[in-house]
Structure formats: structure tokens, C-alpha cells
Amino acid sequence: TVPDWVPKTTGFVMGGLILAGFVRALIQILKIYFSRMCAQKFSQDMRGQIVKNALQLGPRISTSNAVSLFSDIVNRAGQTLLNSCSILTAFVTATVVISMAFKESPIVVVVGMLFTAICYFFLRGLIKRFSMSGTELSSHWQNVNLTLTQGIRNYFYLQLCGMVPKEIVRAEESLEELAGVLAELPG
């Protein structure tokens, strides 16, 4: 039921579809740009605070913890913020689409939601496994990072005591454990 005042020619319809496609593409580009810029700004601010605190606290702060915070943990926090923005956008979009669909065909929407819930029930174990693997990866990465930063900081002492080869083996073992955890990940 298109109003009579709307032209019904093929050219107008094609032009409308192309315009709608460009508008949708622009919205997607802006959504991605702003969510990524938000995550980058967050990471930049956090790194600035870490540098400031690390320099002010000096010897009272662990070098490996400061380096880990500066690189790995800030990156993960930025990714979490980015994912949160994506989840919020997806939630709002899903709410609008489900509301419109429910108005048109409530039975289909309810069946679709039940099917989604059933799929989630079966995928719950896989989701939990990914979460545990991520925690384990983080732990192994901390070990590798700690070995590296302590080895660099204490290189002269390690060399005097003849412990450099032992530290190299320790770092290689940590990397092998990390590789083993990565190999166990599904997919």
C-alpha cells in the first residue's frame, strides 16, 4: 500500500534503494568509527595514567605489572569497551526489529526466540570453554611477560650467576605452554 503521490517507476525505486543503501553504509561506517575511536581514546587515557603513576611510584611498582598493564591489559580493556558498544548497538537494533516483527507476526517471533534460546542452551558449554581458555591464556601470557621483564631488568645479575640459559629455558617453556593452550582452542 504505497501512497498515490509516490512515483512507481523502476528508476525511482532503484534510486530509492541505492540511496537507502548509501545511508545504511554511512550509518555502519559511523557506528564502527565512533565505537573504535571510543576504545582508542579510552586506551590512550589509561596508558597516560599508567605512565604517570609508574613514574611517580618508581621503585614501588613492579616493572612487569606496569608493562603488562600498559600493553596487554589496556588492550583487553579497550576491546571490552569496543565489544560493549557493539553489544549495546546490537541490543537496540534487535529490540527495534523484534518490536516491529512482533507487531506484524507474533507467532513467528515467539518461535524464532524459542529457537534462539534452544541454540543458546546447546552452545552454553562452548561459550564457557572459550571463557576458561581466555583466562588460561591470560595467565600464561602474564608468565611470559614476567619472565621477559625480569630477565631484562636482572640481566647483569643473571649473567654473573650463570642463570641466563635457565631463564631462556623457563621463557621457552612458558611460550610452549601458551602455544599448547592456543592449540587446544576450538576452531
Secondary structure, DSSP 4 states (H G I P E B T S, - for coil): ---TTS---HHHHHHHHHHHHHHHHHHHHHHHHHHHHHHHHHHHHHHHHHHHHHHHHGGGS-HHHHHHIIIIIHHHHHHHHHHHHHHHHHHHHHHHHHHHHHHH-HHHHHHHHHHHHHHHHHHHHHHHHHHHHHHHHHHHHHHHHHHHHHHHHTHHHHHHHT-HHHHHHHHHHHHHHHHHHHHHS--
